[in-house]
Amino acid sequence: MKIVTVVKADAYGHGLKQIAALLMQSGTDIFGVANLAEAQSIRCVGHGWPILMLGACLPHEVEAAVRDEVMPTISSLAEAKAFNAAAGRLGKKSAVHLKVDTGMGRLGAPVAGALRLVAAVTALPHLSLAGLYTHYAAAEDDAAFTAAQQERLAVVLAALQARGLVPPLVHAANSAGLLHERRIVGNVVRPGLLVYGVVPPGRRRVSAAQRGVFHPALSLMCRVSFVKDVPKGTPLSYGHTFTTPRAMRVATVTAGYGDGFPRAASNRAEVLVRGRRCRVLGRVTMDQTLVDVSGVRGVKPEDEVVLIGRQGRGQITVAELAAACGTIPWEILTNITYRVPRLYRGSHAA
């Protein structure tokens, strides 16, 4: 079984170059990226690694993808012909992956046309069909729909098998597919969120044993910058969405939506200060957030504040923060901005 490790969106906010360097040391078969810019960042870290571009390649990017030996996702004969022509001009043979749309509705050839497209692609002299794949739309929520997607892909694979056209690599299982599906379709898996130790939330249950295997790689922290005592009836932050119901001790902390701590966390989320949960008060602003430290002794400037992660016996998970904000862990992680310093522990990173 081979692994396509998905590192798109700055490796889900963890830092693409650093995570790519770690994976080059610890093992992956193929990097999965969204676009050419991400592929080029990986090439800056190390040459020779197979890279699969999971998004569609724009027409003006085709030649660059062929030149840089990035495997594109092909969904139509027009795309295949464009890559074949570019590879011919450059004197190369371009490896491609064909995507089949079994129910996601984004990229991919329709199931009914997949056999014809595979046959056409294999006939193009400057292309090599390296893989075929699909993407689960709701594996964390809907077992029946996922099973239907598997059946649609099975129909395509059976038709290809009868013609001797099955490519070397076949993949479907994303993170949720790996967790919830007993049968792995193909010979490649394509984890994303799980790589970073986060279990995709959804209606399908994950066993305690499964959850115990994964440990989040990322913690998001900032500092207390100021502490003050505030009397009852004091409005706080922009728009006065919170007014103190009693005398309170309020800490200003050095993170806001400009760092990736969502504005939707206003008056909803909690953070950890000295191992204690402290509620966010008022609106989260661009660079600073107010929190209630009335029940925490001795809070002072420079104290560590945990927005995501552990402190003492307390823990704020990315799933908890996402739920408080009415969103998903993927969005929380990928919204952590570039101005937030990344500190890496353990293996060497670029």
C-alpha positions as CSV (number, residue, x, y, z in Angstrom):
1,M,0.0,0.0,0.0
2,K,1.4,3.4,-1.0
3,I,0.6,6.7,0.6
4,V,-0.2,10.1,-1.0
5,T,0.3,12.5,1.9
6,V,-1.8,15.6,1.4
7,V,0.1,18.7,2.3
8,K,-2.0,21.4,0.5
9,A,-2.9,24.7,2.2
10,D,0.5,25.1,3.8
11,A,0.3,21.5,5.1
12,Y,-3.1,22.3,6.7
13,G,-1.5,25.4,8.4
14,H,1.5,23.5,9.8
15,G,4.1,24.8,7.4
16,L,4.5,23.2,4.0
17,K,8.3,23.3,3.7
18,Q,8.9,22.0,7.2
19,I,6.3,19.2,7.0
20,A,7.6,18.2,3.5
21,A,11.2,18.0,4.9
22,L,10.0,15.8,7.8
23,L,8.1,13.5,5.4
24,M,11.1,13.2,3.2
25,Q,13.0,11.9,6.2
26,S,10.3,9.7,7.7
27,G,8.5,8.4,4.6
28,T,5.9,9.1,2.1
29,D,5.5,7.9,-1.5
30,I,3.7,10.9,-3.1
31,F,3.0,14.4,-2.0
32,G,-0.6,15.7,-2.7
33,V,-0.9,19.4,-3.4
34,A,-3.6,21.8,-4.6
35,N,-1.6,23.8,-7.1
36,L,1.7,24.4,-8.8
37,A,2.9,26.9,-6.2
38,E,2.7,24.3,-3.5
39,A,4.5,21.8,-5.8
40,Q,7.3,24.3,-6.4
41,S,7.7,24.8,-2.6
42,I,8.3,21.1,-2.2
43,R,10.8,21.1,-5.0
44,C,12.7,23.8,-3.1
45,V,13.0,21.4,-0.2
46,G,14.0,18.3,-2.2
47,H,14.0,17.2,-5.8
48,G,12.8,13.9,-7.2
49,W,9.7,13.3,-5.1
50,P,6.5,12.4,-6.9
51,I,3.9,15.1,-6.6
52,L,0.3,14.8,-7.5
53,M,-1.6,18.0,-8.1
54,L,-5.1,17.4,-6.8
55,G,-6.6,20.6,-8.3
56,A,-7.2,21.2,-12.0
57,C,-4.3,22.7,-13.9
58,L,-5.1,26.0,-15.6
59,P,-4.2,26.1,-19.3
60,H,-1.3,28.5,-18.9
61,E,0.2,26.2,-16.2
62,V,0.3,23.0,-18.3
63,E,3.8,23.5,-19.7
64,A,5.2,24.4,-16.3
65,A,3.6,21.3,-14.7
66,V,5.2,19.1,-17.4
67,R,8.5,20.8,-17.1
68,D,8.5,20.4,-13.3
69,E,7.3,16.8,-13.5
70,V,4.2,17.4,-11.4
71,M,1.5,14.8,-12.0
72,P,-1.7,16.5,-13.0
73,T,-5.3,15.4,-12.3
74,I,-7.0,14.8,-15.6
75,S,-10.8,15.0,-15.9
76,S,-11.3,15.4,-19.6
77,L,-9.8,14.5,-23.0
78,A,-9.2,18.2,-23.7
79,E,-6.9,18.4,-20.6
80,A,-5.2,15.2,-21.6
81,K,-4.5,16.5,-25.1
82,A,-3.1,19.8,-23.7
83,F,-0.6,17.8,-21.5
84,N,0.3,15.5,-24.4
85,A,1.1,18.5,-26.6
86,A,3.1,20.2,-24.0
87,A,5.1,17.0,-23.2
88,G,5.8,16.5,-26.9
89,R,7.1,20.1,-27.2
90,L,9.4,19.5,-24.2
91,G,10.5,16.1,-25.2
92,K,9.0,14.5,-22.1
93,K,6.5,11.8,-21.1
94,S,4.1,13.2,-18.5
95,A,2.7,10.9,-15.8
96,V,-1.0,11.8,-15.1
97,H,-3.8,10.6,-12.8
98,L,-7.3,10.4,-14.1
99,K,-10.1,11.3,-11.7
100,V,-13.5,9.8,-11.8
101,D,-16.5,11.7,-10.3
102,T,-18.4,9.2,-8.3
103,G,-20.4,11.7,-6.3
104,M,-18.2,14.7,-5.2
105,G,-19.3,16.9,-8.1
106,R,-16.1,18.9,-8.4
107,L,-13.4,17.5,-10.8
108,G,-13.5,14.1,-12.5
109,A,-14.8,12.3,-15.6
110,P,-18.4,10.9,-15.3
111,V,-18.5,7.2,-14.5
112,A,-20.2,6.5,-17.9
113,G,-17.3,8.1,-19.8
114,A,-14.4,6.9,-17.7
115,L,-13.5,3.9,-19.8
116,R,-13.5,5.9,-23.1
117,L,-11.3,8.6,-21.4
118,V,-8.8,6.0,-20.1
119,A,-8.5,4.4,-23.5
120,A,-8.0,7.8,-25.1
121,V,-5.4,8.9,-22.6
122,T,-3.4,5.6,-22.9
123,A,-3.3,6.2,-26.7
124,L,-1.6,9.6,-26.4
125,P,2.1,9.1,-27.1
126,H,3.5,11.6,-24.6
127,L,1.3,10.6,-21.6
128,S,1.7,7.8,-19.1
129,L,-1.5,7.0,-17.1
130,A,0.1,6.5,-13.6
131,G,-3.1,6.5,-11.5
132,L,-6.9,6.6,-11.3
133,Y,-8.8,8.0,-8.3
134,T,-12.0,9.4,-6.8
135,H,-12.8,11.4,-3.7
136,Y,-15.3,10.5,-1.0
137,A,-17.8,13.3,-0.4
138,A,-19.1,12.3,3.0
139,A,-17.2,9.4,4.4
140,E,-17.3,10.8,8.0
141,D,-21.1,11.2,7.8
142,D,-22.8,8.9,5.3
143,A,-21.9,5.2,5.1
144,A,-24.5,4.5,2.4
145,F,-23.4,7.3,0.1
146,T,-19.7,6.2,0.5
147,A,-20.7,2.7,-0.3
148,A,-22.4,3.9,-3.5
149,Q,-19.3,5.8,-4.5
150,Q,-17.3,2.6,-4.0
151,E,-19.7,0.7,-6.2
152,R,-19.5,3.3,-8.9
153,L,-15.7,3.1,-8.9
154,A,-15.8,-0.7,-8.8
155,V,-17.9,-0.6,-12.1
156,V,-15.2,1.5,-13.7
157,L,-12.4,-0.7,-12.5
158,A,-14.1,-3.8,-13.7
159,A,-14.5,-2.3,-17.1
160,L,-10.9,-1.3,-17.2
161,Q,-9.8,-4.7,-15.9
162,A,-11.7,-6.4,-18.8
163,R,-9.7,-4.2,-21.3
164,G,-6.4,-4.5,-19.5
165,L,-6.3,-0.8,-18.8
166,V,-6.1,-0.6,-15.0
167,P,-3.3,1.9,-14.2
168,P,-0.6,1.1,-11.6
169,L,-2.1,3.3,-8.8
170,V,-5.7,3.4,-7.7
171,H,-6.9,5.4,-4.7
172,A,-10.0,6.7,-3.0
173,A,-9.5,6.6,0.8
174,N,-9.1,10.0,2.4
175,S,-8.8,10.4,6.2
176,A,-12.4,9.6,6.9
177,G,-12.3,6.6,4.5
178,L,-9.3,5.2,6.3
179,L,-11.1,5.5,9.7
180,H,-14.6,4.3,8.7
181,E,-14.3,1.9,5.7
182,R,-13.3,-1.7,6.3
183,R,-12.4,-2.1,2.7
184,I,-9.7,0.1,1.2
185,V,-10.3,0.5,-2.5
186,G,-7.1,0.3,-4.6
187,N,-3.5,0.2,-3.6
188,V,-3.0,3.8,-2.4
189,V,-4.4,5.8,0.5
190,R,-4.6,9.6,0.6
191,P,-4.7,10.9,4.2
192,G,-5.0,14.6,4.9
193,L,-6.3,15.7,8.3
194,L,-5.2,12.5,10.0
195,V,-1.6,13.1,9.1
196,Y,-1.6,16.0,11.5
197,G,-3.2,14.0,14.3
198,V,-6.7,15.3,14.0
199,V,-9.7,13.0,13.6
200,P,-12.3,14.3,11.1
201,P,-15.5,15.0,13.0
202,G,-18.8,13.6,11.7
203,R,-21.9,11.5,12.4
204,R,-20.0,8.2,12.0
205,R,-18.5,7.1,15.3
206,V,-14.8,6.6,15.8
207,S,-13.8,4.1,18.5
208,A,-11.8,5.1,21.5
209,A,-9.0,2.8,20.4
210,Q,-8.9,4.6,17.0
211,R,-8.9,8.0,18.7
212,G,-6.1,7.0,21.0
213,V,-3.7,6.5,18.1
214,F,-3.8,10.1,16.9
215,H,-2.2,13.0,18.7
216,P,-2.5,16.5,17.3
217,A,0.8,17.8,15.9
218,L,-0.1,21.5,16.4
219,S,-0.6,23.7,19.4
220,L,-1.5,27.4,19.0
221,M,-0.4,29.7,21.7
222,C,0.0,33.4,22.5
223,R,0.8,35.5,25.6
224,V,-1.0,37.6,28.1
225,S,-0.1,41.3,27.4
226,F,-2.1,43.1,30.0
227,V,-4.4,42.4,33.0
228,K,-6.9,44.8,34.6
229,D,-9.8,44.8,37.0
230,V,-13.1,45.9,35.4
231,P,-16.2,47.0,37.4
232,K,-19.7,45.7,36.8
233,G,-21.5,47.2,33.8
234,T,-18.3,47.8,31.6
235,P,-18.8,47.2,27.9
236,L,-15.8,45.3,26.3
237,S,-14.3,45.3,22.8
238,Y,-15.8,46.5,19.5
239,G,-19.6,46.8,19.2
240,H,-20.1,46.3,23.0
241,T,-21.3,42.7,22.5
242,F,-20.4,41.9,26.0
243,T,-20.9,43.9,29.2
244,T,-19.5,42.7,32.5
245,P,-22.3,41.3,34.7
246,R,-20.1,41.7,37.8
247,A,-16.6,43.0,38.7
248,M,-14.2,40.9,36.6
249,R,-10.5,40.5,36.0
250,V,-9.8,40.7,32.3
251,A,-6.7,39.7,30.4
252,T,-5.7,41.0,27.0
253,V,-4.0,38.3,25.0
254,T,-1.8,38.7,21.9
255,A,-3.8,36.9,19.2
256,G,-6.8,37.8,17.1
257,Y,-8.3,37.0,13.7
258,G,-5.2,38.4,12.0
259,D,-3.4,35.4,13.5
260,G,-6.1,32.9,12.7
261,F,-8.0,32.9,16.0
262,P,-11.5,33.3,14.4
263,R,-13.7,36.3,14.9
264,A,-16.5,33.8,15.2
265,A,-14.9,32.8,18.6
266,S,-16.2,36.0,20.0
267,N,-18.2,35.4,23.3
268,R,-18.2,31.6,22.5
269,A,-14.7,30.0,22.8
270,E,-12.5,29.3,25.7
271,V,-8.7,29.4,26.1
272,L,-6.4,28.0,28.7
273,V,-4.5,30.2,31.1
274,R,-2.4,28.5,33.9
275,G,-4.3,25.3,33.0
276,R,-7.7,26.8,33.6
277,R,-10.4,27.4,31.1
278,C,-11.1,31.1,30.5
279,R,-14.0,32.5,28.4
280,V,-13.5,34.8,25.5
281,L,-15.2,38.2,26.2
282,G,-16.5,40.4,23.5
283,R,-15.4,40.4,19.9
284,V,-12.1,39.0,18.9
285,T,-10.2,41.8,17.2
286,M,-7.4,41.6,14.6
287,D,-4.5,41.4,16.9
288,Q,-5.9,41.0,20.5
289,T,-8.6,39.2,22.4
290,L,-10.1,39.7,25.9
291,V,-10.6,36.7,28.2
292,D,-12.0,36.3,31.7
293,V,-9.3,35.4,34.2
294,S,-11.4,36.2,37.3
295,G,-11.0,32.6,38.6
296,V,-7.3,32.2,37.9
297,R,-4.8,33.4,40.5
298,G,-1.7,35.4,39.7
299,V,-2.2,36.0,35.9
300,K,0.4,38.4,34.6
301,P,1.9,39.6,31.3
302,E,4.0,37.0,29.6
303,D,1.9,34.1,30.8
304,E,1.3,31.5,28.1
305,V,-2.2,31.3,26.7
306,V,-3.3,28.2,24.8
307,L,-5.8,28.6,22.0
308,I,-5.4,25.1,20.7
309,G,-3.5,22.4,22.6
310,R,-2.8,21.3,26.2
311,Q,-1.8,23.2,29.3
312,G,-1.6,21.4,32.6
313,R,-4.6,19.0,32.7
314,G,-6.6,21.1,30.3
315,Q,-7.0,20.8,26.6
316,I,-8.6,22.8,23.9
317,T,-8.9,20.7,20.7
318,V,-9.2,22.2,17.2
319,A,-12.5,20.3,16.9
320,E,-13.8,22.1,20.0
321,L,-12.7,25.5,18.7
322,A,-14.2,24.8,15.4
323,A,-17.5,23.7,17.0
324,A,-17.6,26.9,19.0
325,C,-17.1,28.9,15.8
326,G,-19.7,27.0,13.8
327,T,-17.0,25.7,11.3
328,I,-14.7,22.7,10.8
329,P,-11.2,21.8,11.9
330,W,-9.8,22.2,8.4
331,E,-10.8,25.8,8.3
332,I,-9.4,26.6,11.7
333,L,-6.0,25.1,10.9
334,T,-5.7,26.5,7.4
335,N,-6.6,30.0,8.6
336,I,-3.5,30.3,10.9
337,T,-1.7,33.1,9.2
338,Y,1.9,33.4,8.1
339,R,2.8,36.0,10.8
340,V,2.4,33.3,13.5
341,P,5.9,31.9,14.2
342,R,6.1,28.1,13.8
343,L,8.4,26.3,16.3
344,Y,9.1,22.7,15.4
345,R,10.2,20.0,17.9
346,G,11.7,16.6,17.2
347,S,13.1,15.8,13.8
348,H,15.0,18.3,11.7
349,A,12.8,20.5,9.5
350,A,13.8,22.8,6.6
